[in-house]
Amino acid sequence: MTVARPVRTVVVDDSPTMRAIVAHSLSQDSGIEVVGTADGPQSARDMIKTLNPDVITLDIEMPGMNGLEFLDKIMRLRPMPVVMLSTLTGRGAEATVRALELGAFDCFEKPTHAFAGGAGDRLAQLVKAAAKSRVRPRNVAAPAATPPVGYVPRADAMIAIGASTGGVETLIELLGGFPANCPPTVIVQHMPEFYVPTFAARLDRLSAPTVSVARTGAPLEAGHVYVAPGGSHHLEISGGVTRRCRLVDDDKMSGHRPSVDRLFLSIARWAGASAVGAILTGMGADGAMGLKAMKERGAMTIGQDEDSCVVYGMPAAAKQIGAVTVQLPLARVAARLLAECRA
């Protein structure tokens, strides 16, 4: 039996204390080997060349060339899995969303003094997952999608989307292919609550439809995209003369809150065959059960294919249980969603 070698990791942070905390925490996991620590981009660049790590952890805010500038160079010149460490501040939220857009595998809240409450274990699991991910080089990224001209959606049509790890850059690319009058679209993206408003605002700036954080009672209207708030609520839709967003304070489902399964199950109930569902890149299996319920109610269901996923977890789980009608590369998902909803 072959034993997998530890994930070779370089920790990059300008603070000696933080480098020591992160390195010590990761070293407690036998599946990770911290092969180096760097105090900034220059020393990190040298370590990447000489040590060839599998993953790096990178502080967003550093003097000189900051973490975002360095991340951009990495993803263009030497693409590799990067886990960003970020602070829960307004500035930190902007930087975090930008880092995920640039191709960071995921972001993790930076501790103030030391990891507590199992946070170190969660970071270790994130680093090990990053080592298995697919990295999409920015210099060979797909060309920006062009929204269709003269598009008219059916009056009853709507789109539901679920995503997790890798979803930020994926959703930015996907919504870039949506016209300003797209069908009402609801999204669950696994993300800490603090970052969601910043993420929704960035999607709004970068795409033609109006993108906002979902709120209870908001009517589902063409030309609008509603992103689930993170944290304490699930996003559902409710029926009636006008479909509306509904936020539900309830236990986690499929390990998450908001849960993709919870959204998709409500779509199956209230929209049936008039809806189209898509499950995109992400770890785990959230969304598979709900997507199958949508398919059983007559909805068209799409799974992102393995080659275009950062993590082929959620789409794989959905495909395995027969929830996916068609599997497509990301570059073709927007066009198919819109085609299914065309008047």
DRENDO-1510 file (C-alpha; in Angstrom, 1 decimal, always signed):
<recs>
REC; n; res; u; v; w
REC; 1; MET; +0.0; +0.0; +0.0 .
REC; 2; THR; +1.4; +3.4; -1.1 .
REC; 3; VAL; +1.4; +6.1; +1.6 .
REC; 4; ALA; +0.6; +9.5; +0.2 .
REC; 5; ARG; +3.4; +12.0; +0.9 .
REC; 6; PRO; +2.7; +15.1; +3.0 .
REC; 7; VAL; +1.6; +18.2; +1.3 .
REC; 8; ARG; +4.7; +20.4; +1.0 .
REC; 9; THR; +3.7; +23.9; +2.2 .
REC; 10; VAL; +5.3; +27.4; +2.3 .
REC; 11; VAL; +3.9; +29.9; +4.7 .
REC; 12; VAL; +4.2; +33.6; +3.7 .
REC; 13; ASP; +3.5; +36.4; +6.1 .
REC; 14; ASP; +5.5; +39.5; +7.1 .
REC; 15; SER; +4.8; +39.0; +10.8 .
REC; 16; PRO; +7.3; +36.6; +12.5 .
REC; 17; THR; +4.7; +35.8; +15.1 .
REC; 18; MET; +2.0; +34.9; +12.5 .
REC; 19; ARG; +4.4; +32.8; +10.5 .
REC; 20; ALA; +5.3; +30.8; +13.6 .
REC; 21; ILE; +1.6; +30.4; +14.5 .
REC; 22; VAL; +0.5; +29.2; +11.1 .
REC; 23; ALA; +3.6; +27.0; +10.6 .
REC; 24; HIS; +3.2; +25.4; +14.0 .
REC; 25; SER; -0.5; +24.7; +13.5 .
REC; 26; LEU; -0.1; +23.1; +10.1 .
REC; 27; SER; +2.9; +21.0; +11.3 .
REC; 28; GLN; +0.6; +19.3; +13.8 .
REC; 29; ASP; -1.1; +17.5; +10.9 .
REC; 30; SER; +1.0; +14.5; +9.7 .
REC; 31; GLY; -0.4; +15.1; +6.2 .
REC; 32; ILE; +1.4; +18.5; +5.9 .
REC; 33; GLU; +5.1; +19.3; +5.8 .
REC; 34; VAL; +5.9; +23.0; +6.2 .
REC; 35; VAL; +9.0; +23.2; +4.0 .
REC; 36; GLY; +9.6; +26.9; +4.5 .
REC; 37; THR; +8.4; +30.2; +5.8 .
REC; 38; ALA; +8.9; +33.6; +4.0 .
REC; 39; ASP; +8.6; +37.1; +5.2 .
REC; 40; GLY; +7.4; +38.6; +1.9 .
REC; 41; PRO; +7.1; +38.1; -1.9 .
REC; 42; GLN; +10.8; +38.2; -2.7 .
REC; 43; SER; +11.8; +35.4; -0.3 .
REC; 44; ALA; +8.6; +33.5; -1.1 .
REC; 45; ARG; +9.5; +33.6; -4.9 .
REC; 46; ASP; +12.9; +32.2; -4.1 .
REC; 47; MET; +11.4; +29.4; -2.0 .
REC; 48; ILE; +8.9; +28.5; -4.6 .
REC; 49; LYS; +11.7; +28.1; -7.2 .
REC; 50; THR; +13.9; +26.0; -4.9 .
REC; 51; LEU; +11.5; +24.1; -2.8 .
REC; 52; ASN; +8.6; +23.5; -5.3 .
REC; 53; PRO; +5.8; +23.4; -2.7 .
REC; 54; ASP; +2.4; +22.0; -3.4 .
REC; 55; VAL; +0.6; +24.8; -1.6 .
REC; 56; ILE; +1.4; +28.2; -0.2 .
REC; 57; THR; -0.5; +30.2; +2.5 .
REC; 58; LEU; -0.3; +33.9; +1.8 .
REC; 59; ASP; -1.1; +36.9; +3.9 .
REC; 60; ILE; -3.1; +39.5; +1.9 .
REC; 61; GLU; -1.8; +42.6; +3.5 .
REC; 62; MET; +2.1; +42.9; +3.4 .
REC; 63; PRO; +4.4; +45.9; +2.9 .
REC; 64; GLY; +5.9; +46.4; -0.5 .
REC; 65; MET; +4.3; +44.1; -3.0 .
REC; 66; ASN; +1.1; +43.1; -1.2 .
REC; 67; GLY; -0.4; +39.6; -1.3 .
REC; 68; LEU; -2.8; +40.4; -4.1 .
REC; 69; GLU; -0.1; +41.6; -6.4 .
REC; 70; PHE; +2.0; +38.6; -5.6 .
REC; 71; LEU; -1.0; +36.2; -6.1 .
REC; 72; ASP; -1.6; +37.8; -9.5 .
REC; 73; LYS; +2.0; +37.1; -10.5 .
REC; 74; ILE; +1.9; +33.5; -9.2 .
REC; 75; MET; -1.3; +32.7; -11.1 .
REC; 76; ARG; +0.1; +34.1; -14.3 .
REC; 77; LEU; +3.7; +32.8; -14.1 .
REC; 78; ARG; +3.7; +29.7; -11.9 .
REC; 79; PRO; +0.0; +28.7; -11.2 .
REC; 80; MET; -0.3; +26.8; -7.9 .
REC; 81; PRO; -2.9; +26.3; -5.1 .
REC; 82; VAL; -2.9; +29.3; -2.8 .
REC; 83; VAL; -4.8; +29.7; +0.5 .
REC; 84; MET; -5.1; +33.3; +1.5 .
REC; 85; LEU; -5.2; +34.5; +5.1 .
REC; 86; SER; -7.3; +37.6; +5.6 .
REC; 87; THR; -8.8; +39.8; +8.3 .
REC; 88; LEU; -12.5; +40.4; +8.9 .
REC; 89; THR; -12.4; +44.1; +8.0 .
REC; 90; GLY; -14.1; +46.0; +5.2 .
REC; 91; ARG; -10.7; +46.3; +3.5 .
REC; 92; GLY; -10.1; +42.7; +4.2 .
REC; 93; ALA; -13.4; +41.7; +2.6 .
REC; 94; GLU; -12.6; +43.6; -0.6 .
REC; 95; ALA; -9.1; +42.0; -0.8 .
REC; 96; THR; -10.5; +38.5; -0.1 .
REC; 97; VAL; -13.1; +38.6; -2.9 .
REC; 98; ARG; -10.4; +39.9; -5.2 .
REC; 99; ALA; -8.1; +37.1; -4.2 .
REC; 100; LEU; -10.7; +34.5; -4.9 .
REC; 101; GLU; -11.4; +36.2; -8.3 .
REC; 102; LEU; -7.6; +36.0; -9.1 .
REC; 103; GLY; -7.7; +32.3; -8.5 .
REC; 104; ALA; -6.9; +31.7; -4.8 .
REC; 105; PHE; -8.2; +28.3; -3.8 .
REC; 106; ASP; -9.9; +29.7; -0.7 .
REC; 107; CYS; -9.5; +32.3; +2.1 .
REC; 108; PHE; -9.2; +31.7; +5.8 .
REC; 109; GLU; -9.7; +34.1; +8.6 .
REC; 110; LYS; -6.4; +35.3; +10.1 .
REC; 111; PRO; -6.2; +34.7; +13.8 .
REC; 112; THR; -5.3; +37.6; +16.1 .
REC; 113; HIS; -3.0; +35.6; +18.4 .
REC; 114; ALA; -3.4; +31.9; +18.0 .
REC; 115; PHE; -5.8; +29.4; +16.4 .
REC; 116; ALA; -8.7; +28.4; +18.7 .
REC; 117; GLY; -11.7; +26.2; +18.5 .
REC; 118; GLY; -10.4; +23.8; +15.9 .
REC; 119; ALA; -9.5; +26.6; +13.5 .
REC; 120; GLY; -6.0; +25.1; +13.0 .
REC; 121; ASP; -7.5; +21.8; +12.0 .
REC; 122; ARG; -9.8; +23.5; +9.5 .
REC; 123; LEU; -6.9; +25.4; +8.0 .
REC; 124; ALA; -5.0; +22.1; +7.7 .
REC; 125; GLN; -7.9; +20.4; +5.9 .
REC; 126; LEU; -8.2; +23.4; +3.6 .
REC; 127; VAL; -4.5; +23.2; +2.7 .
REC; 128; LYS; -4.8; +19.4; +2.0 .
REC; 129; ALA; -7.9; +20.0; -0.2 .
REC; 130; ALA; -6.1; +22.8; -2.1 .
REC; 131; ALA; -3.3; +20.4; -2.9 .
REC; 132; LYS; -5.8; +18.2; -4.8 .
REC; 133; SER; -7.4; +21.1; -6.7 .
REC; 134; ARG; -7.2; +22.2; -10.3 .
REC; 135; VAL; -5.5; +25.5; -10.9 .
REC; 136; ARG; -6.7; +27.5; -13.9 .
REC; 137; PRO; -3.8; +29.6; -15.2 .
REC; 138; ARG; -4.9; +33.2; -15.7 .
REC; 139; ASN; -2.9; +33.6; -18.9 .
REC; 140; VAL; -4.9; +30.9; -20.6 .
REC; 141; ALA; -8.2; +31.8; -19.2 .
REC; 142; ALA; -11.3; +31.5; -21.4 .
REC; 143; PRO; -12.3; +34.7; -23.2 .
REC; 144; ALA; -15.0; +36.7; -21.5 .
REC; 145; ALA; -18.5; +35.5; -22.4 .
REC; 146; THR; -20.7; +37.8; -24.5 .
REC; 147; PRO; -24.4; +38.2; -23.4 .
REC; 148; PRO; -26.8; +37.3; -26.2 .
REC; 149; VAL; -28.4; +40.1; -28.1 .
REC; 150; GLY; -32.2; +40.4; -28.3 .
REC; 151; TYR; -32.7; +37.8; -25.5 .
REC; 152; VAL; -36.3; +37.5; -24.1 .
REC; 153; PRO; -36.9; +35.0; -21.2 .
REC; 154; ARG; -40.1; +33.1; -20.6 .
REC; 155; ALA; -42.3; +34.8; -18.0 .
REC; 156; ASP; -42.3; +31.8; -15.7 .
REC; 157; ALA; -38.6; +30.9; -16.1 .
REC; 158; MET; -36.0; +31.1; -13.3 .
REC; 159; ILE; -32.4; +29.9; -12.7 .
REC; 160; ALA; -31.0; +28.4; -9.5 .
REC; 161; ILE; -27.2; +28.0; -9.0 .
REC; 162; GLY; -25.1; +26.4; -6.3 .
REC; 163; ALA; -21.3; +26.7; -5.8 .
REC; 164; SER; -18.6; +26.4; -3.2 .
REC; 165; THR; -14.8; +26.3; -3.5 .
REC; 166; GLY; -13.7; +28.0; -6.7 .
REC; 167; GLY; -17.1; +29.6; -7.1 .
REC; 168; VAL; -16.1; +33.2; -7.0 .
REC; 169; GLU; -14.1; +33.3; -10.2 .
REC; 170; THR; -16.6; +30.8; -11.7 .
REC; 171; LEU; -19.6; +32.9; -11.0 .
REC; 172; ILE; -17.9; +36.0; -12.3 .
REC; 173; GLU; -17.3; +34.3; -15.5 .
REC; 174; LEU; -20.7; +32.7; -15.7 .
REC; 175; LEU; -22.7; +35.9; -15.0 .
REC; 176; GLY; -20.5; +37.7; -17.6 .
REC; 177; GLY; -22.6; +35.8; -20.1 .
REC; 178; PHE; -25.9; +36.9; -18.7 .
REC; 179; PRO; -27.9; +39.7; -20.4 .
REC; 180; ALA; -29.4; +42.6; -18.4 .
REC; 181; ASN; -32.8; +41.1; -18.7 .
REC; 182; CYS; -31.8; +37.5; -17.6 .
REC; 183; PRO; -34.4; +35.3; -15.9 .
REC; 184; PRO; -34.6; +35.7; -12.1 .
REC; 185; THR; -31.6; +34.0; -10.7 .
REC; 186; VAL; -30.9; +32.8; -7.2 .
REC; 187; ILE; -27.5; +31.7; -6.0 .
REC; 188; VAL; -26.0; +30.0; -3.0 .
REC; 189; GLN; -22.2; +30.4; -2.8 .
REC; 190; HIS; -20.6; +28.9; +0.3 .
REC; 191; MET; -18.9; +31.9; +1.8 .
REC; 192; PRO; -18.5; +33.5; +5.3 .
REC; 193; GLU; -21.3; +35.9; +6.0 .
REC; 194; PHE; -19.0; +38.9; +6.3 .
REC; 195; TYR; -17.8; +38.6; +2.7 .
REC; 196; VAL; -21.2; +38.2; +0.9 .
REC; 197; PRO; -22.2; +41.9; +0.5 .
REC; 198; THR; -18.8; +42.6; -1.0 .
REC; 199; PHE; -19.0; +39.6; -3.3 .
REC; 200; ALA; -22.5; +40.6; -4.5 .
REC; 201; ALA; -21.4; +44.2; -5.1 .
REC; 202; ARG; -18.5; +43.0; -7.2 .
REC; 203; LEU; -20.8; +40.7; -9.2 .
REC; 204; ASP; -23.1; +43.7; -9.7 .
REC; 205; ARG; -20.2; +45.8; -11.1 .
REC; 206; LEU; -18.9; +43.1; -13.4 .
REC; 207; SER; -22.1; +41.8; -14.9 .
REC; 208; ALA; -25.1; +43.2; -16.8 .
REC; 209; PRO; -27.9; +42.1; -14.5 .
REC; 210; THR; -28.6; +43.7; -11.1 .
REC; 211; VAL; -27.0; +41.6; -8.4 .
REC; 212; SER; -27.9; +42.0; -4.7 .
REC; 213; VAL; -27.9; +40.1; -1.4 .
REC; 214; ALA; -31.3; +38.3; -1.1 .
REC; 215; ARG; -33.7; +39.6; +1.5 .
REC; 216; THR; -37.0; +38.1; +2.7 .
REC; 217; GLY; -39.9; +39.2; +0.6 .
REC; 218; ALA; -37.9; +40.4; -2.4 .
REC; 219; PRO; -39.9; +39.5; -5.6 .
REC; 220; LEU; -38.0; +37.4; -8.2 .
REC; 221; GLU; -37.8; +39.7; -11.2 .
REC; 222; ALA; -36.1; +39.4; -14.6 .
REC; 223; GLY; -32.8; +41.1; -14.7 .
REC; 224; HIS; -32.0; +40.4; -11.1 .
REC; 225; VAL; -29.7; +38.0; -9.4 .
REC; 226; TYR; -30.1; +37.2; -5.7 .
REC; 227; VAL; -27.1; +35.9; -3.7 .
REC; 228; ALA; -27.9; +34.1; -0.4 .
REC; 229; PRO; -26.5; +35.9; +2.7 .
REC; 230; GLY; -24.1; +33.7; +4.6 .
REC; 231; GLY; -24.2; +32.6; +8.2 .
REC; 232; SER; -27.5; +32.2; +10.0 .
REC; 233; HIS; -30.1; +31.8; +7.2 .
REC; 234; HIS; -31.0; +29.5; +4.4 .
REC; 235; LEU; -32.3; +31.0; +1.1 .
REC; 236; GLU; -35.5; +29.5; -0.3 .
REC; 237; ILE; -38.1; +30.8; -2.7 .
REC; 238; SER; -41.8; +30.9; -1.9 .
REC; 239; GLY; -44.7; +30.5; -4.3 .
REC; 240; GLY; -47.9; +32.4; -4.9 .
REC; 241; VAL; -48.9; +34.9; -7.6 .
REC; 242; THR; -45.3; +36.3; -7.4 .
REC; 243; ARG; -42.3; +34.1; -6.4 .
REC; 244; ARG; -40.3; +35.7; -3.7 .
REC; 245; CYS; -37.1; +35.2; -1.7 .
REC; 246; ARG; -37.4; +33.8; +1.7 .
REC; 247; LEU; -34.7; +33.6; +4.4 .
REC; 248; VAL; -35.1; +30.9; +6.9 .
REC; 249; ASP; -33.3; +30.7; +10.3 .
REC; 250; ASP; -32.8; +27.0; +10.7 .
REC; 251; ASP; -30.3; +24.3; +11.3 .
REC; 252; LYS; -27.6; +23.4; +8.8 .
REC; 253; MET; -28.5; +21.1; +5.9 .
REC; 254; SER; -25.9; +18.9; +4.2 .
REC; 255; GLY; -23.4; +20.5; +6.5 .
REC; 256; HIS; -24.1; +24.1; +5.4 .
REC; 257; ARG; -26.1; +27.2; +6.0 .
REC; 258; PRO; -27.0; +28.5; +3.6 .
REC; 259; SER; -27.4; +25.1; +1.9 .
REC; 260; VAL; -27.7; +24.6; -1.9 .
REC; 261; ASP; -29.9; +21.6; -1.1 .
REC; 262; ARG; -32.3; +23.8; +0.8 .
REC; 263; LEU; -32.6; +26.3; -2.1 .
REC; 264; PHE; -32.9; +23.6; -4.7 .
REC; 265; LEU; -35.6; +21.7; -2.8 .
REC; 266; SER; -37.7; +24.9; -2.6 .
REC; 267; ILE; -37.2; +25.5; -6.3 .
REC; 268; ALA; -38.4; +22.0; -7.0 .
REC; 269; ARG; -41.5; +22.6; -4.9 .
REC; 270; TRP; -42.5; +26.1; -6.2 .
REC; 271; ALA; -41.0; +26.3; -9.7 .
REC; 272; GLY; -40.9; +22.7; -11.0 .
REC; 273; ALA; -40.3; +22.4; -14.7 .
REC; 274; SER; -40.1; +26.1; -15.3 .
REC; 275; ALA; -36.7; +26.3; -13.5 .
REC; 276; VAL; -33.2; +25.4; -14.6 .
REC; 277; GLY; -30.6; +24.4; -12.0 .
REC; 278; ALA; -26.8; +24.3; -12.2 .
REC; 279; ILE; -24.3; +22.9; -9.7 .
REC; 280; LEU; -20.8; +24.2; -10.0 .
REC; 281; THR; -17.4; +23.7; -8.5 .
REC; 282; GLY; -17.1; +22.9; -4.8 .
REC; 283; MET; -16.1; +20.4; -2.1 .
REC; 284; GLY; -18.6; +18.0; -0.7 .
REC; 285; ALA; -22.1; +17.0; -1.8 .
REC; 286; ASP; -24.3; +19.9; -0.9 .
REC; 287; GLY; -26.9; +20.4; -3.7 .
REC; 288; ALA; -26.9; +16.9; -5.1 .
REC; 289; MET; -30.1; +15.9; -3.3 .
REC; 290; GLY; -31.9; +19.1; -4.2 .
REC; 291; LEU; -30.8; +19.1; -7.8 .
REC; 292; LYS; -32.2; +15.5; -8.1 .
REC; 293; ALA; -35.5; +16.8; -6.7 .
REC; 294; MET; -35.6; +19.5; -9.3 .
REC; 295; LYS; -34.9; +17.0; -12.1 .
REC; 296; GLU; -37.7; +14.8; -10.8 .
REC; 297; ARG; -40.1; +17.7; -11.0 .
REC; 298; GLY; -39.2; +18.3; -14.7 .
REC; 299; ALA; -36.4; +20.9; -14.4 .
REC; 300; MET; -33.4; +20.9; -16.6 .
REC; 301; THR; -30.3; +20.3; -14.5 .
REC; 302; ILE; -26.7; +21.1; -15.4 .
REC; 303; GLY; -23.4; +20.0; -13.8 .
REC; 304; GLN; -20.1; +21.7; -14.4 .
REC; 305; ASP; -17.7; +19.2; -15.9 .
REC; 306; GLU; -14.6; +17.9; -14.1 .
REC; 307; ASP; -12.0; +19.6; -16.3 .
REC; 308; SER; -13.3; +23.1; -15.7 .
REC; 309; CYS; -13.9; +22.7; -11.9 .
REC; 310; VAL; -11.5; +23.9; -9.3 .
REC; 311; VAL; -12.9; +21.1; -7.1 .
REC; 312; TYR; -15.0; +18.4; -8.8 .
REC; 313; GLY; -16.9; +17.5; -5.6 .
REC; 314; MET; -20.5; +18.9; -5.7 .
REC; 315; PRO; -21.0; +18.3; -9.4 .
REC; 316; ALA; -19.6; +14.7; -9.1 .
REC; 317; ALA; -21.9; +13.9; -6.2 .
REC; 318; ALA; -24.9; +15.2; -8.2 .
REC; 319; LYS; -23.9; +13.2; -11.3 .
REC; 320; GLN; -23.4; +10.1; -9.2 .
REC; 321; ILE; -27.0; +10.0; -8.0 .
REC; 322; GLY; -28.5; +10.8; -11.3 .
REC; 323; ALA; -29.3; +14.5; -10.6 .
REC; 324; VAL; -27.5; +15.9; -13.6 .
REC; 325; THR; -29.3; +16.0; -17.0 .
REC; 326; VAL; -26.2; +17.3; -18.9 .
REC; 327; GLN; -22.7; +18.0; -17.9 .
REC; 328; LEU; -20.9; +21.0; -19.5 .
REC; 329; PRO; -17.7; +22.9; -19.3 .
REC; 330; LEU; -18.1; +26.3; -17.6 .
REC; 331; ALA; -17.7; +28.2; -20.8 .
REC; 332; ARG; -21.0; +26.6; -22.1 .
REC; 333; VAL; -23.1; +26.7; -18.9 .
REC; 334; ALA; -24.4; +30.3; -19.2 .
REC; 335; ALA; -25.6; +29.8; -22.8 .
REC; 336; ARG; -27.4; +26.6; -21.9 .
REC; 337; LEU; -29.1; +28.1; -18.9 .
REC; 338; LEU; -30.3; +31.0; -20.9 .
REC; 339; ALA; -31.4; +28.8; -23.9 .
REC; 340; GLU; -33.5; +26.7; -21.6 .
REC; 341; CYS; -35.3; +29.8; -20.3 .
REC; 342; ARG; -35.8; +31.6; -23.6 .
REC; 343; ALA; -39.3; +32.6; -24.6 .
</recs>
